[in-house]
Amino acid sequence: MTAPDPLAVAVEVDGVIHAYSRGWADGTIYDPPVPGALDGLRRLMEHRAVFVFTSRDVGQVTEWLTGRGFTCRTGYDGTFWNERGTLLVTNRKLPAVAYVDDRAVRFTTWPDTLTILGAD
């Protein structure tokens, strides 16, 4: 049996949804959303299953998102998130067709990656 193709898009919280102007600070979610983030998430959710991944407390992120009108789910133990209309909030990196993250380095080759990260 082969695994199903991932249909979801993963979206990181800090710097992509939460403005994150002061860094980690005390671990709380203190900023407003990044301009366009909430509308962008809603639009994306019309076309794809979407989950948000974070190193923050999942409960705090869920509260912050539900306070902005999103239906969220936590505690998902499955491998693939393919439910449209509900945001999964997780600390796990699940399979996805794309990962939206403000700190990502797009991998092409190891030499290129080492150069980008100043380790060549």
C-alpha positions in Angstrom: 0.0 0.0 0.0 1.4 3.4 -0.9 0.7 6.5 1.2 -1.7 9.1 -0.2 -0.3 12.2 -1.8 -0.3 15.1 0.7 -2.9 17.7 -0.1 -2.3 20.1 2.7 -0.3 23.3 2.8 1.7 23.9 6.0 1.9 27.5 7.3 4.3 28.5 10.0 2.9 30.9 12.7 5.6 33.3 13.7 6.5 35.8 11.0 3.9 34.4 8.5 0.6 34.7 10.5 1.7 36.4 13.8 3.8 39.5 13.1 6.4 38.4 15.7 8.1 41.9 15.9 9.9 41.2 19.2 11.0 37.6 18.6 10.1 34.8 21.0 9.9 37.3 23.9 8.2 35.5 26.8 6.5 32.9 24.6 3.2 34.7 24.4 1.6 35.7 21.1 1.7 39.5 21.5 1.4 40.9 18.0 -1.4 41.4 15.5 -1.5 39.3 12.4 0.8 40.0 9.5 -1.1 42.2 7.0 -3.1 40.0 4.7 -2.4 36.8 6.7 -6.0 36.1 7.9 -7.6 36.7 4.5 -4.8 34.7 2.8 -5.4 31.7 5.2 -9.1 31.8 4.5 -8.6 31.9 0.8 -6.1 29.1 0.9 -8.5 27.0 3.0 -11.1 27.3 0.2 -8.7 25.4 -2.0 -6.6 23.2 0.3 -6.4 21.5 3.6 -4.2 23.8 5.7 -2.4 23.2 9.0 -0.3 25.7 11.0 2.9 24.5 12.6 4.6 26.2 15.5 7.1 25.8 18.3 4.8 27.8 20.5 2.2 26.4 22.8 -0.5 24.9 20.6 -3.2 26.0 23.0 -2.2 29.6 22.8 -1.9 29.6 19.1 -5.4 27.9 18.8 -6.9 30.5 21.1 -5.3 33.3 19.1 -6.6 31.9 15.8 -10.1 31.1 17.1 -10.3 34.6 18.5 -9.9 35.7 14.9 -12.7 33.6 13.5 -11.0 30.3 12.6 -12.2 26.8 13.4 -9.2 24.9 14.8 -8.3 21.4 15.8 -5.5 20.2 18.0 -4.4 16.7 19.1 -4.3 15.1 15.7 -2.3 11.9 15.7 -2.7 11.0 12.0 -0.1 11.2 9.3 -1.9 13.3 6.6 -4.1 16.3 7.2 -6.6 16.6 4.4 -9.6 18.3 6.1 -10.6 21.5 4.5 -12.3 24.2 6.4 -10.6 23.5 9.7 -7.1 24.6 10.7 -5.0 22.0 12.4 -2.6 23.6 14.9 0.3 21.3 15.6 4.0 21.1 16.7 4.5 18.3 14.2 5.8 18.6 10.6 3.3 16.7 8.6 3.5 15.9 4.9 2.4 18.8 2.7 2.7 20.0 -0.8 4.3 23.2 0.4 5.6 24.7 3.6 5.2 28.5 4.0 7.8 29.8 6.4 9.6 33.1 6.6 12.9 31.5 7.6 13.0 28.7 5.1 16.0 28.1 2.9 14.9 26.5 -0.4 17.1 23.5 -0.9 18.7 23.0 -4.3 22.1 21.5 -3.5 24.3 21.1 -0.4 27.0 23.5 -1.7 24.3 26.2 -2.4 22.7 25.6 1.0 26.1 25.9 2.8 26.8 29.2 0.9 23.4 30.7 1.8 24.0 29.7 5.5 27.5 31.1 5.5 29.0 27.6 6.1 30.9 27.1 2.9 
